[in-house]
């Protein structure tokens, strides 16, 4: 049986780098970004100062 959750596996497959602050850079293909909900999601992240 495989180890890790689906989230863990996706994170590992899409991680491309580690920043000095300890944050992980992730590659996200455009097919994962929904054209209707993405603006709201990114606005929320911007408001949270992430």
N, C-alpha and C positions, 0 to 999 in steps of 0.2 A: 504494500500500500504506500502511496506517495505521502510525503511529509509536507506540512504547511497548508495554510488556507489558500483559497483562490486569490485573495488579496495579496498574500505573501508571494505567491508565484508570479502574479502580474507585476508586483513591485520589483522583484528580482529581474524579470525579463526586460523591464523598461528603464531600469536604473542605468544611467550613463556616466555619472560622476558624483563626486562628493565635494561640496564646497567647504572652505575653511571654517565657516561657522557651524559645520556639522549637518547642514541641509543636503538633501539628495537631489540631484538633477534627474528628471525623468523625461524620456522621450514619449510624446503622445502623438499618434498619428491623427490626421484630420478626420478620419472615419470615426474616431471616438468622441468627437466634439459635435454635439447636436446643434443645429443652426438656430433653434428656437429658444432653448434654455441656456445656451452658453453665455449670452450677454448677462443674464441675471446671475449666473454662477460666478462669472468673473467680477461682476460688480460687488457681489458679496465678499469675495476674497480681497478685493481692493479696499472695501470698507473695514474689513478685519485687519488690514495692514499686514497681510501675509506675503 
